[in-house]
Amino acid sequence: MIAQSAVLPYPFSTPRPLAVQFSSLELSSDAGILLARQADERLQLCQRLAHCIQDERNPSKTTHSMMQLLQQRIYQLVAGYEDANDSTPLRHDPIFKLACGRLPLPQAECLASQPTMSRL
């Protein structure tokens, strides 16, 4: 029997070559969250919610857009992280970073911390 491989495209991601390599890096156990991102892209839930919320923050002091904050919070809820205090350890998670439009690299900009999510 010949094994077949399935291709699951992630249209929200910039096309990049994929290289698989075993390493000792810490990886996420929440890869399924990428499916939530695909559903969100189709439904435009986070985008629609972001347009409904008036953002009164000073743009020059803002690191995370309202859209990014909503994506992070909603995807964390979908993954079972019901408390905002989970945001601090998850802000470095490569899968959550990818789902929220950030590069999944350790040196790339992190997601929002617990205090930022609590203010949301």
C-alpha positions as CSV (number, residue, x, y, z in Angstrom):
1,M,0.0,0.0,0.0
2,I,1.4,3.4,-0.9
3,A,1.0,6.1,1.6
4,Q,-0.6,9.3,0.4
5,S,0.1,12.7,1.8
6,A,-2.5,15.4,2.3
7,V,-1.9,19.0,1.5
8,L,-3.6,21.5,3.7
9,P,-3.1,25.0,2.4
10,Y,-3.0,28.0,4.8
11,P,-4.1,30.9,2.6
12,F,-3.6,33.5,5.3
13,S,0.1,32.8,5.4
14,T,2.7,34.3,3.0
15,P,3.8,31.5,0.7
16,R,7.2,30.2,1.9
17,P,9.1,27.0,1.3
18,L,8.5,24.4,3.9
19,A,11.4,22.5,5.4
20,V,10.9,19.8,7.9
21,Q,13.7,19.3,10.4
22,F,13.9,17.6,13.8
23,S,15.2,19.9,16.5
24,S,15.0,20.4,20.2
25,L,13.0,23.6,19.9
26,E,9.8,24.0,22.0
27,L,6.8,23.6,19.7
28,S,3.1,24.1,20.3
29,S,0.6,21.4,21.0
30,D,-2.1,23.7,19.6
31,A,-1.6,23.3,15.9
32,G,-5.3,22.8,15.4
33,I,-5.7,26.5,16.1
34,L,-4.7,27.1,12.4
35,L,-8.0,25.5,11.4
36,A,-9.8,28.1,13.6
37,R,-7.8,30.8,11.8
38,Q,-9.0,29.4,8.4
39,A,-12.6,29.4,9.6
40,D,-12.1,33.0,10.9
41,E,-10.8,34.0,7.5
42,R,-13.9,32.7,5.8
43,L,-16.3,34.2,8.4
44,Q,-14.3,37.4,9.0
45,L,-15.4,37.2,12.6
46,C,-12.4,39.0,14.1
47,Q,-12.3,41.6,11.4
48,R,-16.0,42.4,11.8
49,L,-15.7,42.6,15.6
50,A,-12.7,44.9,15.3
51,H,-14.7,47.3,13.2
52,C,-17.4,47.4,15.8
53,I,-15.1,48.3,18.7
54,Q,-14.1,51.9,19.0
55,D,-10.3,51.9,19.8
56,E,-9.5,55.0,21.9
57,R,-5.9,54.0,22.5
58,N,-3.1,56.4,21.4
59,P,-1.9,54.9,18.1
60,S,1.7,56.0,18.9
61,K,1.7,53.9,22.1
62,T,-0.1,50.9,20.6
63,T,1.8,47.7,19.7
64,H,-1.1,45.4,18.9
65,S,-4.0,46.3,16.7
66,M,-7.5,45.6,17.9
67,M,-7.8,42.9,15.2
68,Q,-4.6,41.2,16.6
69,L,-5.9,41.4,20.2
70,L,-9.2,39.9,19.2
71,Q,-7.6,37.2,17.2
72,Q,-5.3,36.2,20.0
73,R,-8.1,36.2,22.6
74,I,-10.6,34.3,20.5
75,Y,-8.1,31.7,19.3
76,Q,-7.0,31.2,22.9
77,L,-10.6,30.6,23.9
78,V,-11.1,28.2,21.1
79,A,-8.0,26.3,22.2
80,G,-9.4,26.0,25.8
81,Y,-7.4,28.8,27.4
82,E,-10.3,30.6,29.1
83,D,-8.2,32.9,31.4
84,A,-6.4,36.0,30.1
85,N,-3.5,35.0,32.4
86,D,-2.7,32.3,29.8
87,S,-1.7,35.0,27.4
88,T,1.7,35.6,28.9
89,P,3.1,32.1,28.3
90,L,1.2,31.8,25.0
91,R,2.6,35.1,23.6
92,H,5.8,33.2,22.5
93,D,3.9,30.2,21.1
94,P,4.9,29.7,17.4
95,I,1.4,28.4,16.4
96,F,-0.5,31.2,18.0
97,K,2.0,33.7,16.5
98,L,1.4,32.3,13.1
99,A,-2.4,32.2,13.5
100,C,-2.3,35.9,14.6
101,G,-0.3,37.0,11.6
102,R,3.2,37.1,13.2
103,L,6.3,35.2,12.2
104,P,6.6,32.0,14.3
105,L,10.2,32.6,15.1
106,P,11.6,33.2,18.6
107,Q,13.1,36.5,17.6
108,A,9.8,37.8,16.0
109,E,7.5,40.2,17.7
110,C,5.5,38.5,20.5
111,L,1.8,38.6,21.0
112,A,0.0,40.5,23.7
113,S,0.8,39.8,27.4
114,Q,-1.8,39.2,30.2
115,P,-2.0,42.8,31.3
116,T,-2.8,43.9,27.7
117,M,-5.4,41.2,27.3
118,S,-7.0,42.1,30.6
119,R,-7.3,45.7,29.5
120,L,-9.0,44.5,26.3
